[in-house]
């Protein structure tokens, strides 16, 4: 093919078309259409059938090779890896209640946080990376230098939006994934939790209904509870995200005040909607004049070649409040979060001033230096590989040790796994037994306002791998087997 024509074909593919193609091949394997050891369609055949470029097809096959799903054989092509017989199916599409619910999880969430932060337990329960994997050391040096050289200048209130140099760095980073933000469009927050809280306060009043993914992060449910809002859980696929048909029905039949969705590798399912799916959801929200609160806290932890595009970069006219932080990537203790409130800026600033007035000037200034130095990008390249390997190792251990019928998510980023056990197993009971053996995980019932998913669990892969981690997974597997036999 002539180089110019070939490039023209490639340019027609969306940046994440290769991930959609990889998901298609994975579904064929899971469904038994492609068996372990069998040859998959050639690159030319699959590109012709799926109407994509050869480069995109090759990228998809290489991604599946990296994940251990396919194996390349010289002069022969790609084959389904024989070890795939041990791979577990992905979790089923969730089917939550179609009725908005009040949330009552605060006491349970508080106890879980206490266990998850207790160093006596193997830390499979809290979605926070191990300190030794983070880059706080370099950040601490920059903080100390700023304190020595200009400490007196930082011992004062910042403007409510936060440190201007840090906001400028964030605006530059946003431009990498298509964001068109100026420093004045950004508000610094105390982690992503404050950003989501301010967003909800700016849009909703007590009693309003917020549509969310299901399952969803229990911190989101806790915030909805504290603000006296109601949660409407939507069916969510572990690969493609929220079901558009369910969202449309909810928007038509109920007074949904806002939606709160993750744009990349949601916690706990790990799903990342395609650009096409995101645009479909945005069109529905725009038609019904419902704003979106976008949680993009895991966006930088991607295993493919490119960062997933946030909702806010796909449609700059949509009513979106973008929220993120660096707590999952570099320094949870620094509590550096940020948001782009869009048309809700004034209400967000008013509520920010009423709660914390401003952020911490010294850590914000040190973080601006860290981003400007390029240290964050170097750190990300390292931890992405660690998290990807940990997810694969943990998935293999689950396949080997857990009962037949277990399903596990296959995230292309982040560092959590959602495990769906046979329905006869109660992970709340399993949680108590695991604590007695020094292991903490997150039971599934805390990821729903209706305490669904009692047979599921979330496991954190953000820890340094060791024989102790593998032993803990073997212990959880034995407990699950015992519960099934009991």
RODO-2510 file (C-alpha; in nm, 4 decimals, decimal comma):
residues 486
     n   res          X          Y          Z
     1     x     0,0000     0,0000     0,0000
     2     x     0,1280     0,3465    -0,0825
     3     x     0,2482     0,5250     0,2394
     4     x     0,0168     0,8212     0,1876
     5     x    -0,2895     0,5999     0,1401
     6     x    -0,1912     0,3853     0,4407
     7     x    -0,1652     0,6899     0,6673
     8     x    -0,5020     0,8045     0,5424
     9     x    -0,6576     0,4758     0,6563
    10     x    -0,4946     0,4965     0,9971
    11     x    -0,6166     0,8512     1,0527
    12     x    -0,9765     0,7346     1,0178
    13     x    -0,9488     0,5165     1,3290
    14     x    -1,0265     0,6618     1,6698
    15     x    -0,7292     0,6636     1,9114
    16     x    -0,8804     0,3756     2,1084
    17     x    -1,0145     0,1655     1,8233
    18     x    -0,7437    -0,0882     1,8982
    19     x    -0,8849    -0,1373     2,2493
    20     x    -1,2330    -0,1958     2,1060
    21     x    -1,0856    -0,4524     1,8674
    22     x    -0,8986    -0,6172     2,1558
    23     x    -1,2243    -0,6382     2,3507
    24     x    -1,3965    -0,7965     2,0504
    25     x    -1,1302    -1,0696     2,0263
    26     x    -1,1480    -1,1256     2,4027
    27     x    -1,5259    -1,1776     2,3827
    28     x    -1,4773    -1,4373     2,1083
    29     x    -1,2352    -1,6233     2,3354
    30     x    -1,4591    -1,5978     2,6419
    31     x    -1,7563    -1,7225     2,4430
    32     x    -1,5677    -2,0257     2,3125
    33     x    -1,5615    -1,9136     1,9487
    34     x    -1,1817    -1,9008     1,9615
    35     x    -1,0348    -2,1892     2,1606
    36     x    -0,6985    -2,2063     2,3403
    37     x    -0,4242    -2,2878     2,0905
    38     x    -0,6341    -2,1919     1,7877
    39     x    -0,5200    -1,9377     1,5303
    40     x    -0,6976    -1,6029     1,5396
    41     x    -0,7929    -1,4206     1,2191
    42     x    -0,4965    -1,2741     1,0333
    43     x    -0,4262    -0,9041     1,0578
    44     x    -0,5540    -0,8475     0,7047
    45     x    -0,8677    -1,0502     0,7654
    46     x    -0,9610    -0,8833     1,0945
    47     x    -0,8846    -0,5357     0,9604
    48     x    -1,1083    -0,6031     0,6597
    49     x    -1,3919    -0,7540     0,8630
    50     x    -1,3827    -0,4878     1,1352
    51     x    -1,3141    -0,2038     0,8906
    52     x    -1,0016    -0,0802     1,0608
    53     x    -0,6394    -0,0247     0,9588
    54     x    -0,3662    -0,2870     0,9659
    55     x    -0,1768    -0,0729     1,2161
    56     x    -0,4770    -0,0684     1,4515
    57     x    -0,5224    -0,4461     1,4179
    58     x    -0,1554    -0,5045     1,4977
    59     x    -0,1770    -0,2710     1,7980
    60     x    -0,4791    -0,4641     1,9296
    61     x    -0,3056    -0,8004     1,8878
    62     x     0,0105    -0,6697     2,0559
    63     x    -0,1996    -0,5437     2,3479
    64     x    -0,3573    -0,8893     2,3863
    65     x    -0,0129    -1,0456     2,3615
    66     x     0,1075    -0,8209     2,6459
    67     x    -0,1920    -0,9350     2,8531
    68     x    -0,1159    -1,3010     2,7888
    69     x    -0,4328    -1,3561     2,5862
    70     x    -0,2564    -1,4134     2,2525
    71     x     0,0845    -1,5454     2,1590
    72     x     0,2748    -1,4671     1,8387
    73     x     0,4358    -1,7500     1,6418
    74     x     0,7034    -1,6532     1,3876
    75     x     0,5970    -1,6936     1,0254
    76     x     0,2576    -1,8228     1,1421
    77     x     0,0571    -1,5426     1,3033
    78     x    -0,1220    -1,4984     1,6336
    79     x    -0,2791    -1,7766     1,8402
    80     x    -0,4963    -1,7916     2,1507
    81     x    -0,2604    -1,8584     2,4406
    82     x    -0,3017    -2,2092     2,5777
    83     x    -0,2908    -2,0697     2,9305
    84     x    -0,6138    -1,8856     2,8502
    85     x    -0,8062    -2,1945     2,9626
    86     x    -0,7302    -2,0740     3,3163
    87     x    -0,8511    -1,7198     3,2465
    88     x    -1,1774    -1,6326     3,4123
    89     x    -1,4740    -1,4658     3,2491
    90     x    -1,5298    -1,0952     3,3006
    91     x    -1,8006    -0,9877     3,5493
    92     x    -2,1554    -0,9856     3,4175
    93     x    -2,3400    -0,6630     3,3353
    94     x    -2,4708    -0,5257     3,6626
    95     x    -2,8469    -0,5095     3,7160
    96     x    -2,9111    -0,2626     3,9977
    97     x    -3,2490    -0,1439     4,1215
    98     x    -3,4068     0,1167     3,8886
    99     x    -3,5309     0,3138     4,1895
   100     x    -3,3356     0,6027     4,3489
   101     x    -3,2236     0,5153     4,7014
   102     x    -3,0993     0,6941     5,0076
   103     x    -2,7528     0,5831     5,1133
   104     x    -2,6618     0,4501     5,4561
   105     x    -2,3034     0,3271     5,4499
   106     x    -2,1067     0,5710     5,6663
   107     x    -2,0447     0,3371     5,9610
   108     x    -1,9431     0,0472     5,7352
   109     x    -1,7119     0,2652     5,5249
   110     x    -1,5452     0,4089     5,8349
   111     x    -1,4704     0,0612     5,9710
   112     x    -1,3327    -0,0481     5,6351
   113     x    -1,0982     0,2514     5,6245
   114     x    -0,9746     0,1679     5,9730
   115     x    -0,8954    -0,1914     5,8772
   116     x    -0,7474    -0,0935     5,5404
   117     x    -0,5039     0,1532     5,6993
   118     x    -0,3983    -0,0853     5,9774
   119     x    -0,0409    -0,2049     5,9022
   120     x    -0,1121    -0,5380     6,0731
   121     x    -0,3237    -0,6505     5,7771
   122     x    -0,2153    -0,7457     5,4263
   123     x    -0,3402    -0,4361     5,2395
   124     x    -0,5683    -0,5737     4,9690
   125     x    -0,8585    -0,3535     5,0765
   126     x    -0,7569     0,0087     5,0247
   127     x    -0,7069     0,1506     4,6753
   128     x    -0,3890     0,3379     4,7668
   129     x    -0,0500     0,2380     4,6236
   130     x     0,2287     0,1220     4,8525
   131     x     0,4475     0,4122     4,9695
   132     x     0,7551     0,2453     4,8204
   133     x     0,5957     0,2626     4,4739
   134     x     0,5223     0,6332     4,4962
   135     x     0,7450     0,9326     4,4280
   136     x     0,7005     1,1212     4,7523
   137     x     1,0771     1,1219     4,8168
   138     x     1,1538     1,3627     4,5332
   139     x     0,8462     1,5636     4,6220
   140     x     0,9607     1,5907     4,9833
   141     x     1,2932     1,7306     4,8642
   142     x     1,1196     1,9989     4,6611
   143     x     0,8938     2,0783     4,9574
   144     x     1,1951     2,1179     5,1889
   145     x     1,3734     2,3373     4,9350
   146     x     1,0680     2,5614     4,8974
   147     x     1,0337     2,5842     5,2761
   148     x     1,4000     2,6841     5,3159
   149     x     1,4156     2,9341     5,0347
   150     x     1,0712     3,0941     5,0395
   151     x     0,8889     2,9507     5,3370
   152     x     0,7740     3,2902     5,4617
   153     x     0,6122     3,3626     5,1250
   154     x     0,4038     3,0466     5,1502
   155     x     0,2864     3,0986     5,5070
   156     x    -0,0280     3,2763     5,3967
   157     x    -0,3614     3,2104     5,2284
   158     x    -0,3661     3,1439     4,8563
   159     x    -0,6406     3,2740     4,6328
   160     x    -0,9415     3,0373     4,6506
   161     x    -0,8507     2,8786     4,3165
   162     x    -0,5096     2,7795     4,4559
   163     x    -0,1433     2,8243     4,3638
   164     x    -0,1174     2,9928     4,0185
   165     x     0,2010     2,8091     3,9053
   166     x     0,0420     2,4713     3,9827
   167     x    -0,2756     2,5654     3,7974
   168     x    -0,0619     2,6670     3,4995
   169     x     0,1139     2,3277     3,5026
   170     x    -0,2200     2,1480     3,5188
   171     x    -0,3519     2,3471     3,2234
   172     x    -0,0450     2,2457     3,0232
   173     x    -0,0937     1,8805     3,1132
   174     x    -0,4611     1,8944     3,0165
   175     x    -0,3610     2,0097     2,6693
   176     x    -0,1935     1,6692     2,6169
   177     x    -0,5294     1,4916     2,6210
   178     x    -0,7215     1,7580     2,4343
   179     x    -0,8248     1,9813     2,7225
   180     x    -0,8402     2,3531     2,6477
   181     x    -0,8088     2,4968     2,9966
   182     x    -0,6480     2,8133     3,1240
   183     x    -0,5168     2,8456     3,4808
   184     x    -0,8273     3,0494     3,5629
   185     x    -1,0493     2,7544     3,4682
   186     x    -0,8951     2,5374     3,7422
   187     x    -0,9611     2,5092     4,1162
   188     x    -0,7194     2,3183     4,3407
   189     x    -0,8812     2,0959     4,6025
   190     x    -0,7976     1,8691     4,8936
   191     x    -0,7904     1,5507     4,6858
   192     x    -1,0538     1,4306     4,4428
   193     x    -1,3021     1,3783     4,7257
   194     x    -1,3296     1,7517     4,7905
   195     x    -1,3575     1,8147     4,4163
   196     x    -1,6506     1,5722     4,3848
   197     x    -1,8119     1,7138     4,6989
   198     x    -1,7876     2,0721     4,5716
   199     x    -1,9259     1,9632     4,2348
   200     x    -2,2267     1,7942     4,3936
   201     x    -2,2880     2,0926     4,6223
   202     x    -2,2738     2,3320     4,3270
   203     x    -2,5306     2,1368     4,1257
   204     x    -2,7644     1,9550     4,3634
   205     x    -2,9812     2,0212     4,6683
   206     x    -3,0679     1,7751     4,9484
   207     x    -3,3162     1,5192     4,8190
   208     x    -3,1988     1,5383     4,4574
   209     x    -3,1126     1,2229     4,2646
   210     x    -2,7635     1,1560     4,1280
   211     x    -2,7208     0,8849     3,8628
   212     x    -2,4069     0,6776     3,9154
   213     x    -2,2324     0,3659     3,7873
   214     x    -2,3038     0,0396     3,9641
   215     x    -2,0967    -0,0829     4,1337
   216     x    -1,9254     0,2435     4,2233
   217     x    -1,6572     0,3618     4,4630
   218     x    -1,7892     0,3630     4,8190
   219     x    -1,6371     0,7092     4,8764
   220     x    -1,8799     0,8466     4,6183
   221     x    -2,1691     0,6779     4,7984
   222     x    -2,0510     0,8184     5,1307
   223     x    -2,0397     1,1721     4,9869
   224     x    -2,3903     1,1325     4,8438
   225     x    -2,5090     1,0160     5,1849
   226     x    -2,3501     1,3055     5,3760
   227     x    -2,5001     1,5599     5,1342
   228     x    -2,8487     1,4039     5,1802
   229     x    -2,8751     1,3148     4,8126
   230     x    -3,0199     0,9992     4,6579
   231     x    -2,8368     0,7522     4,4347
   232     x    -2,9767     0,6022     4,1156
   233     x    -2,7527     0,3108     4,0171
   234     x    -2,7237     0,2337     3,6470
   235     x    -2,6320    -0,1002     3,4832
   236     x    -2,2599    -0,0925     3,4083
   237     x    -2,0467    -0,3245     3,1975
   238     x    -1,6964    -0,4103     3,3185
   239     x    -1,5537    -0,3159     2,9777
   240     x    -1,7739    -0,0520     2,8150
   241     x    -1,9208     0,1260     3,1168
   242     x    -2,2713     0,2653     3,1693
   243     x    -2,5527     0,1252     2,9546
   244     x    -2,6804     0,4163     2,7375
   245     x    -3,0308     0,2665     2,7116
   246     x    -3,0595     0,2525     3,0898
   247     x    -2,9350     0,6108     3,1184
   248     x    -3,1878     0,7313     2,8604
   249     x    -3,4704     0,5582     3,0438
   250     x    -3,3604     0,7137     3,3724
   251     x    -3,3390     1,0611     3,2200
   252     x    -3,6850     1,0271     3,0691
   253     x    -3,8669     0,8814     3,3661
   254     x    -3,6989     1,0356     3,6695
   255     x    -3,5800     1,3726     3,7932
   256     x    -3,2058     1,3076     3,7652
   257     x    -3,0262     1,6199     3,8786
   258     x    -2,6776     1,5148     3,7680
   259     x    -2,4677     1,2147     3,6681
   260     x    -2,1368     1,1168     3,8253
   261     x    -1,9307     0,8857     3,6030
   262     x    -1,5673     0,7830     3,5815
   263     x    -1,4026     0,8436     3,2471
   264     x    -1,1150     0,5940     3,2819
   265     x    -1,0682     0,2647     3,4686
   266     x    -1,3503     0,3169     3,7134
   267     x    -1,3251     0,1924     4,0687
   268     x    -1,4030    -0,0951     4,1182
   269     x    -1,4898    -0,2413     3,7735
   270     x    -1,1996    -0,0901     3,5796
   271     x    -1,4189    -0,0085     3,2787
   272     x    -1,3266     0,2605     3,0254
   273     x    -1,5977     0,3580     2,7755
   274     x    -1,4846     0,4098     2,4169
   275     x    -1,4896     0,7619     2,2754
   276     x    -1,8019     0,6689     2,0817
   277     x    -1,9755     0,5478     2,3984
   278     x    -1,8737     0,8643     2,5851
   279     x    -2,0118     1,0838     2,3079
   280     x    -2,3360     0,8839     2,3073
   281     x    -2,3753     0,9424     2,6813
   282     x    -2,2949     1,3122     2,6432
   283     x    -2,5565     1,3532     2,3699
   284     x    -2,8184     1,2064     2,6035
   285     x    -2,7181     1,4360     2,8875
   286     x    -2,7169     1,7428     2,6638
   287     x    -3,0608     1,6557     2,5251
   288     x    -3,2046     1,6318     2,8768
   289     x    -2,9964     1,9249     3,0129
   290     x    -2,8360     1,7165     3,2851
   291     x    -2,4780     1,8013     3,3896
   292     x    -2,2007     1,5445     3,4243
   293     x    -1,9522     1,5274     3,7099
   294     x    -1,6490     1,3495     3,5650
   295     x    -1,4148     1,1533     3,7924
   296     x    -1,0834     1,1020     3,6113
   297     x    -0,8597     1,0105     3,9042
   298     x    -0,7171     0,6971     3,7354
   299     x    -0,6717     0,8449     3,3865
   300     x    -0,2920     0,8690     3,4035
   301     x    -0,2519     0,4994     3,4926
   302     x    -0,3104     0,3529     3,1457
   303     x    -0,1417     0,0419     3,0059
   304     x    -0,1923     0,1146     2,6361
   305     x    -0,0032     0,3606     2,4227
   306     x    -0,2291     0,6599     2,4816
   307     x    -0,4211     0,8104     2,7667
   308     x    -0,8002     0,7690     2,7407
   309     x    -0,9708     1,0923     2,6431
   310     x    -1,1879     1,2453     2,9181
   311     x    -1,5517     1,3294     2,8518
   312     x    -1,4678     1,6995     2,8830
   313     x    -1,2171     1,6861     2,5961
   314     x    -1,4625     1,5178     2,3585
   315     x    -1,7323     1,7852     2,3798
   316     x    -1,6175     2,1253     2,5032
   317     x    -1,9727     2,2624     2,4945
   318     x    -2,1159     1,9957     2,7247
   319     x    -2,2040     2,0795     3,0855
   320     x    -1,9222     1,8951     3,2644
   321     x    -1,7353     1,9403     3,5907
   322     x    -1,4003     1,7647     3,5609
   323     x    -1,2421     1,6232     3,8799
   324     x    -0,9092     1,4517     3,9414
   325     x    -0,6128     1,4270     4,1791
   326     x    -0,2635     1,2831     4,2247
   327     x    -0,3547     1,0681     4,5241
   328     x    -0,3531     0,7443     4,3229
   329     x    -0,0309     0,8117     4,1369
   330     x     0,2245     0,9964     4,3454
   331     x     0,1386     1,1386     4,6889
   332     x    -0,1915     1,0680     4,8694
   333     x    -0,0633     1,2495     5,1774
   334     x    -0,0173     1,5771     4,9893
   335     x    -0,3906     1,5824     4,9044
   336     x    -0,3394     1,7588     4,5702
   337     x    -0,6654     1,7452     4,3785
   338     x    -0,8149     1,9702     4,1160
   339     x    -1,1256     2,0418     3,9183
   340     x    -1,2450     2,2387     3,6168
   341     x    -1,5992     2,3510     3,7117
   342     x    -1,6884     2,5041     3,3754
   343     x    -2,0057     2,7102     3,3971
   344     x    -2,0396     2,6258     3,7684
   345     x    -1,7207     2,8090     3,8709
   346     x    -1,8866     3,0766     4,0831
   347     x    -2,0887     2,8312     4,2903
   348     x    -1,7843     2,6078     4,3378
   349     x    -1,5686     2,8999     4,4546
   350     x    -1,8376     3,0110     4,7011
   351     x    -1,8538     2,6647     4,8538
   352     x    -1,4764     2,6273     4,8530
   353     x    -1,4426     2,9504     5,0512
   354     x    -1,7092     2,8353     5,2967
   355     x    -1,5367     2,5034     5,3649
   356     x    -1,1569     2,5316     5,3368
   357     x    -1,1139     2,8883     5,2037
   358     x    -0,7920     2,7905     5,0234
   359     x    -0,5470     2,5062     4,9924
   360     x    -0,2003     2,4537     5,1428
   361     x     0,0404     2,6907     4,9622
   362     x     0,3682     2,5106     5,0333
   363     x     0,2687     2,1605     4,9080
   364     x     0,0990     2,3148     4,6052
   365     x     0,4111     2,5113     4,5157
   366     x     0,6337     2,2033     4,5591
   367     x     0,3997     2,0021     4,3363
   368     x     0,4191     2,2680     4,0650
   369     x     0,7997     2,2337     4,0699
   370     x     0,7657     1,8560     4,0520
   371     x     0,5418     1,8662     3,7441
   372     x     0,7623     2,1257     3,5729
   373     x     1,0737     1,9109     3,6276
   374     x     0,9328     1,6136     3,4337
   375     x     0,9555     1,3922     3,7406
   376     x     0,5898     1,2970     3,7264
   377     x     0,6133     1,1550     3,3740
   378     x     0,9214     0,9492     3,4594
   379     x     0,7468     0,8166     3,7693
   380     x     0,4338     0,7239     3,5725
   381     x     0,6294     0,5200     3,3215
   382     x     0,7658     0,3114     3,6070
   383     x     0,4489     0,2556     3,8096
   384     x     0,2330     0,1735     3,5080
   385     x     0,4498    -0,1296     3,4435
   386     x     0,4369    -0,2315     3,8101
   387     x     0,0576    -0,2048     3,8274
   388     x     0,0103    -0,3909     3,4987
   389     x     0,2310    -0,6760     3,6182
   390     x     0,0562    -0,6867     3,9565
   391     x    -0,2863    -0,7094     3,7935
   392     x    -0,1694    -0,9978     3,5750
   393     x    -0,0101    -1,1816     3,8686
   394     x    -0,3151    -1,1372     4,0867
   395     x    -0,5490    -1,2443     3,8060
   396     x    -0,3468    -1,5610     3,7570
   397     x    -0,3529    -1,6358     4,1299
   398     x    -0,7315    -1,5883     4,1377
   399     x    -0,7691    -1,8194     3,8370
   400     x    -0,5618    -2,0822     4,0134
   401     x    -0,6976    -2,0564     4,3693
   402     x    -1,0592    -1,9373     4,3634
   403     x    -1,3681    -2,1553     4,3082
   404     x    -1,5006    -2,2484     3,9657
   405     x    -1,7452    -1,9886     3,8385
   406     x    -1,5416    -1,6957     3,9698
   407     x    -1,5259    -1,3958     3,7364
   408     x    -1,2648    -1,1194     3,7411
   409     x    -1,2375    -0,7814     3,5703
   410     x    -0,9712    -0,7048     3,3092
   411     x    -0,8848    -0,3378     3,3457
   412     x    -0,6544    -0,1701     3,0947
   413     x    -0,5352     0,0694     3,3633
   414     x    -0,5612     0,1565     3,7317
   415     x    -0,4750    -0,0993     3,9965
   416     x    -0,7912    -0,2616     4,1311
   417     x    -0,9663    -0,5872     4,0420
   418     x    -1,3366    -0,6649     4,0816
   419     x    -1,3926    -1,0297     4,1663
   420     x    -1,7361    -1,1897     4,1288
   421     x    -1,7618    -1,5153     4,3250
   422     x    -2,0377    -1,7789     4,3045
   423     x    -2,3555    -1,6297     4,4495
   424     x    -2,3694    -1,8649     4,7471
   425     x    -2,0590    -1,6978     4,8918
   426     x    -2,1144    -1,4010     5,1245
   427     x    -1,8044    -1,1816     5,1093
   428     x    -1,9104    -0,9954     5,4238
   429     x    -1,8687    -1,3227     5,6163
   430     x    -1,5522    -1,3929     5,4194
   431     x    -1,4232    -1,0489     5,5209
   432     x    -1,4461    -1,1363     5,8909
   433     x    -1,2678    -1,4678     5,8390
   434     x    -0,9957    -1,2962     5,6356
   435     x    -0,9360    -1,0368     5,9081
   436     x    -0,8752    -1,3191     6,1552
   437     x    -0,5954    -1,4326     5,9236
   438     x    -0,4465    -1,0858     5,8862
   439     x    -0,5898    -1,0067     5,5413
   440     x    -0,8021    -0,7069     5,4474
   441     x    -1,0038    -0,6707     5,1270
   442     x    -1,3090    -0,4639     5,0344
   443     x    -1,6358    -0,6653     5,0438
   444     x    -1,8719    -0,6005     4,7556
   445     x    -2,1707    -0,4720     4,9524
   446     x    -2,0022    -0,1331     5,0180
   447     x    -2,0043    -0,0522     4,6452
   448     x    -2,3831    -0,0178     4,6233
   449     x    -2,6462     0,1929     4,7994
   450     x    -2,8654    -0,1172     4,8160
   451     x    -2,5873    -0,3418     4,9528
   452     x    -2,5862    -0,5474     4,6349
   453     x    -2,2805    -0,7422     4,5244
   454     x    -2,2638    -0,9410     4,8461
   455     x    -2,0863    -1,2169     4,6524
   456     x    -1,8182    -0,9811     4,5152
   457     x    -1,4972    -0,8243     4,6407
   458     x    -1,2506    -0,5599     4,5317
   459     x    -0,8788    -0,6316     4,5557
   460     x    -0,6048    -0,3702     4,5374
   461     x    -0,3067    -0,4428     4,3119
   462     x    -0,1240    -0,1249     4,4132
   463     x     0,1157    -0,3010     4,6468
   464     x     0,4656    -0,4349     4,5949
   465     x     0,4321    -0,7990     4,4933
   466     x     0,5703    -1,0580     4,7319
   467     x     0,5282    -1,4198     4,8323
   468     x     0,3135    -1,2890     5,1184
   469     x     0,0644    -1,1385     4,8742
   470     x     0,0437    -1,4637     4,6813
   471     x    -0,0013    -1,6590     5,0055
   472     x    -0,2843    -1,4229     5,1078
   473     x    -0,4647    -1,4857     4,7790
   474     x    -0,4269    -1,8605     4,8298
   475     x    -0,5796    -1,8158     5,1766
   476     x    -0,8729    -1,6189     5,0357
   477     x    -0,9227    -1,8905     4,7778
   478     x    -0,9368    -2,1601     5,0464
   479     x    -1,1859    -1,9548     5,2485
   480     x    -1,4026    -1,9132     4,9401
   481     x    -1,3890    -2,2871     4,8670
   482     x    -1,4847    -2,3627     5,2294
   483     x    -1,7737    -2,1174     5,2150
   484     x    -1,9013    -2,2800     4,8983
   485     x    -1,8801    -2,6268     5,0496
   486     x    -2,0384    -2,5260     5,3815
***
